[in-house]
Amino acid sequence: MRVTFIFLVFLVFSGKAFSQKKIEQEKRIKKQDVPELAVEWLEDSFEGRKKVRWYQEISDQGISFEAKFPWKGKFHSVEFDSLGNIQDVEIEIQQNELGAEIESNILSDIASEFSEFRIQRIQRQYSAQSDDLEDFFDEGEMEGITIRFEIEFIAKEKSGRQAFWEGLFDQKGKLISIREVEIRIMDNLIF
C-alpha cells in the first residue's frame, strides 16, 4: 500500500510524462456518418467555411470524429468524441508564430529528451466547454479557453532509435507529455 502511494505521488508531481504509444488509424468518411451534434457545432462555430473533410479516428483512446478544413488562411482540425461532443480545435501554425519564450521552452524540453529532432508540424490547441469554444471562434471571447501546443516531430532517442513523436506543451511551452505515434494506415492526411 505504501509503495503504491509513493508511486502515485511520484506520478502526480513528475513534471514530464512519457506515456505509451499513441496508435491511431484514420479513415475518411461522409458527413452523414458523423454525429449530428458535431456537424451542428461546426456549422455554428465556423459559419461560411468550405471544403470540410470528415474523418473517423480509431485510437488507443477510442473512436472520435475529426473535421479538417482551411479557415482564414490556416488549416483547422476539430475533434469530437464518439457522440459528437467537441473535444478541441487545433490550428496549424508556423514555428515563428510561437513567440520567442514559448519556442525556447519547447525546443529546450525536446532537446533534453532526444539527441536529434526535426519538427514536422505545430498546432495551437484550444479546449474549453462547447459554448466557450463557440464564443471564442465566433466572437473572440477568451473566457474559459485553455491553450496548448501539440508538436509532431521525428526524433532520435539517446539510444539511437528514431521514431515519430507527439508532444503536448502548455501555453508557456512547458512539456506536459510526449508519446510515440504509430500510424496504422496511410489514410492520414497532413495538410
ZIUR-V981923 format. One record per pair of residues at least 24 apart in sequence whose ideal C-beta (glycine too) atoms are under 10 Angstrom apart, sorted by sequence separation. I is the first residue (numbers start at 1). J is the second residue. D is the distance in whole Angstrom. If there is no record, write none. Layout:
# ZIUR-V981923
I_J_D + I_J_D
This chain:
# ZIUR-V981923
29_53_9 + 30_54_7 + 52_76_9 + 53_77_10 + 54_78_10 + 55_79_10 + 66_90_9 + 68_92_10 + 95_119_6 + 98_122_7 + 124_148_8 + 125_149_7 + 146_170_9 + 147_171_4 + 149_173_7 + 151_175_10 + 28_53_7 + 29_54_5 + 42_67_5 + 46_71_6 + 97_122_8 + 123_148_9 + 124_149_6 + 125_150_5 + 146_171_8 + 147_172_10 + 148_173_10 + 149_174_10 + 153_178_9 + 155_180_9 + 28_54_7 + 29_55_6 + 38_64_10 + 39_65_9 + 41_67_9 + 46_72_9 + 52_78_9 + 54_80_10 + 56_82_9 + 61_87_10 + 96_122_10 + 98_124_9 + 123_149_7 + 124_150_8 + 145_171_10 + 150_176_10 + 28_55_6 + 29_56_5 + 38_65_6 + 42_69_9 + 49_76_8 + 95_122_6 + 97_124_8 + 122_149_6 + 123_150_5 + 149_176_9 + 151_178_9 + 27_55_7 + 28_56_8 + 37_65_10 + 38_66_9 + 39_67_8 + 93_121_9 + 94_122_7 + 122_150_8 + 123_151_8 + 148_176_7 + 153_181_10 + 26_55_5 + 27_56_6 + 38_67_7 + 92_121_6 + 93_122_5 + 121_150_8 + 122_151_6 + 123_152_8 + 152_181_7 + 26_56_7 + 27_57_8 + 35_65_7 + 46_76_7 + 92_122_7 + 93_123_7 + 121_151_8 + 122_152_8 + 25_56_9 + 26_57_5 + 27_58_8 + 34_65_5 + 90_121_10 + 91_122_10 + 92_123_5 + 93_124_5 + 120_151_8 + 121_152_4 + 122_153_9 + 25_57_7 + 26_58_8 + 33_65_9 + 34_66_9 + 46_78_8 + 90_122_10 + 91_123_6 + 92_124_8 + 119_151_6 + 120_152_5 + 121_153_8 + 24_57_6 + 25_58_5 + 26_59_9 + 34_67_8 + 45_78_8 + 90_123_4 + 91_124_5 + 119_152_7 + 120_153_6 + 24_58_7 + 25_59_7 + 42_76_10 + 89_123_9 + 90_124_7 + 91_125_8 + 117_151_10 + 119_153_5 + 120_154_6 + 23_58_9 + 24_59_4 + 88_123_10 + 89_124_9 + 90_125_5 + 91_126_8 + 118_153_6 + 119_154_8 + 23_59_6 + 24_60_8 + 29_65_8 + 31_67_9 + 42_78_6 + 89_125_7 + 90_126_8 + 117_153_5 + 118_154_5 + 119_155_9 + 22_59_7 + 23_60_5 + 24_61_9 + 29_66_10 + 41_78_8 + 88_125_5 + 89_126_5 + 90_127_10 + 117_154_7 + 118_155_8 + 22_60_6 + 23_61_10 + 26_64_10 + 42_80_8 + 87_125_10 + 88_126_6 + 89_127_8 + 116_154_9 + 117_155_4 + 118_156_9 + 152_190_8 + 21_60_7 + 22_61_8 + 41_80_7 + 88_127_4 + 89_128_9 + 114_153_8 + 116_155_7 + 117_156_7 + 20_60_7 + 24_64_9 + 26_66_7 + 28_68_10 + 38_78_8 + 86_126_10 + 87_127_7 + 88_128_9 + 114_154_10 + 115_155_8 + 116_156_4 + 117_157_10 + 19_60_9 + 38_79_9 + 39_80_9 + 45_86_8 + 86_127_9 + 110_151_7 + 114_155_4 + 115_156_5 + 116_157_9 + 26_68_10 + 38_80_4 + 42_84_10 + 86_128_9 + 109_151_10 + 113_155_8 + 114_156_6 + 115_157_7 + 116_158_10 + 37_80_8 + 38_81_9 + 41_84_7 + 46_89_9 + 86_129_9 + 87_130_10 + 106_149_7 + 110_153_7 + 114_157_6 + 115_158_5 + 123_166_10 + 125_168_8 + 37_81_10 + 38_82_10 + 40_84_8 + 41_85_8 + 42_86_9 + 45_89_8 + 86_130_5 + 89_133_6 + 105_149_10 + 107_151_10 + 111_155_10 + 113_157_8 + 114_158_7 + 115_159_9 + 116_160_10 + 118_162_10 + 120_164_8 + 125_169_9 + 35_80_7 + 38_83_9 + 39_84_8 + 41_86_6 + 85_130_7 + 86_131_10 + 88_133_8 + 106_151_6 + 110_155_7 + 113_158_8 + 115_160_8 + 117_162_10 + 120_165_9 + 121_166_9 + 122_167_10 + 34_80_8 + 35_81_9 + 37_83_7 + 38_84_4 + 75_121_10 + 77_123_7 + 79_125_9 + 86_132_10 + 87_133_10 + 91_137_10 + 103_149_10 + 116_162_8 + 120_166_10 + 125_171_10 + 35_82_8 + 37_84_3 + 38_85_8 + 42_89_10 + 76_123_9 + 86_133_6 + 89_136_8 + 102_149_7 + 106_153_10 + 115_162_10 + 122_169_10 + 124_171_9 + 35_83_6 + 36_84_7 + 37_85_7 + 38_86_7 + 75_123_9 + 77_125_9 + 78_126_10 + 79_127_10 + 86_134_8 + 89_137_7 + 114_162_9 + 117_165_8 + 119_167_10 + 35_84_3 + 37_86_9 + 38_87_10 + 74_123_10 + 114_163_10 + 34_84_7 + 35_85_8 + 74_124_9 + 117_167_10 + 98_149_7 + 114_165_8 + 113_165_9 + 98_151_10 + 113_167_9 + 78_133_9 + 110_165_8 + 89_145_10 + 93_149_8 + 95_151_9 + 110_167_6 + 88_146_9 + 90_148_9 + 92_150_10 + 109_167_8 + 78_137_9 + 90_149_9 + 110_169_9 + 88_148_8 + 90_150_6 + 109_169_7 + 76_137_9 + 106_167_8 + 88_150_9 + 113_175_8 + 106_169_5 + 112_175_9 + 105_169_7 + 109_173_8 + 114_178_9 + 105_170_9 + 108_173_8 + 109_174_7 + 110_175_8 + 113_178_7 + 71_137_9 + 106_172_10 + 107_173_9 + 108_174_10 + 109_175_4 + 102_169_8 + 105_172_6 + 106_173_4 + 108_175_9 + 109_176_10 + 102_170_9 + 105_173_3 + 106_174_8 + 110_178_8 + 102_171_8 + 104_173_7 + 105_174_6 + 106_175_8 + 109_178_8 + 121_190_6 + 102_172_6 + 103_173_7 + 105_175_8 + 120_190_8 + 121_191_8 + 98_169_9 + 101_172_7 + 102_173_4 + 101_173_7 + 102_174_9 + 77_150_10 + 99_172_10 + 100_173_10 + 99_173_8 + 98_173_7 + 45_130_9 + 44_130_10 + 45_133_7 + 46_134_9 + 41_130_6 + 45_134_5 + 41_131_10 + 44_134_6 + 45_135_9 + 47_137_9 + 45_136_9 + 46_137_6 + 47_138_8 + 41_133_8 + 42_134_10 + 45_137_5 + 46_138_9 + 16_109_7 + 37_130_9 + 41_134_7 + 44_137_9 + 45_138_6 + 15_109_9 + 44_138_8 + 18_113_8 + 42_137_10 + 16_112_9 + 16_113_8 + 92_190_9 + 92_191_6 + 77_191_8 + 75_190_9 + 76_191_9 + 75_191_4 + 74_191_9 + 60_179_9 + 68_189_7 + 70_191_8 + 59_181_10 + 60_182_9 + 68_190_10 + 69_191_9 + 59_182_10 + 68_191_7 + 59_184_9 + 58_184_8 + 58_185_10 + 57_187_10 + 56_187_10 + 57_188_9 + 55_187_8 + 55_188_9 + 55_189_8 + 53_189_8 + 21_163_9 + 22_164_10 + 24_166_10 + 22_165_9 + 21_165_10 + 22_166_6 + 18_165_10 + 19_168_10 + 16_167_10 + 17_168_9 + 22_177_10 + 23_179_10 + 18_175_10 + 22_179_5 + 23_180_9 + 24_181_7 + 25_182_10 + 26_183_8 + 16_174_9 + 17_175_8 + 19_177_6 + 21_179_6 + 22_180_7 + 23_181_8 + 24_182_8 + 25_183_8 + 26_184_9 + 27_185_7 + 15_174_8 + 16_175_5 + 17_176_7 + 18_177_7 + 19_178_8 + 20_179_7 + 21_180_5 + 22_181_5 + 23_182_5 + 24_183_6 + 25_184_4 + 26_185_7 + 28_187_6 + 15_175_7 + 16_176_8 + 17_177_4 + 18_178_6 + 19_179_5 + 20_180_8 + 21_181_7 + 22_182_7 + 23_183_8 + 24_184_7 + 25_185_5 + 26_186_9 + 27_187_5 + 15_176_9 + 16_177_8 + 17_178_8 + 18_179_7 + 19_180_9 + 21_182_5 + 22_183_9 + 23_184_6 + 24_185_9 + 26_187_5 + 27_188_9 + 28_189_8 + 16_178_7 + 17_179_9 + 18_180_9 + 25_187_7 + 26_188_5 + 25_188_8 + 26_189_8 + 24_188_8
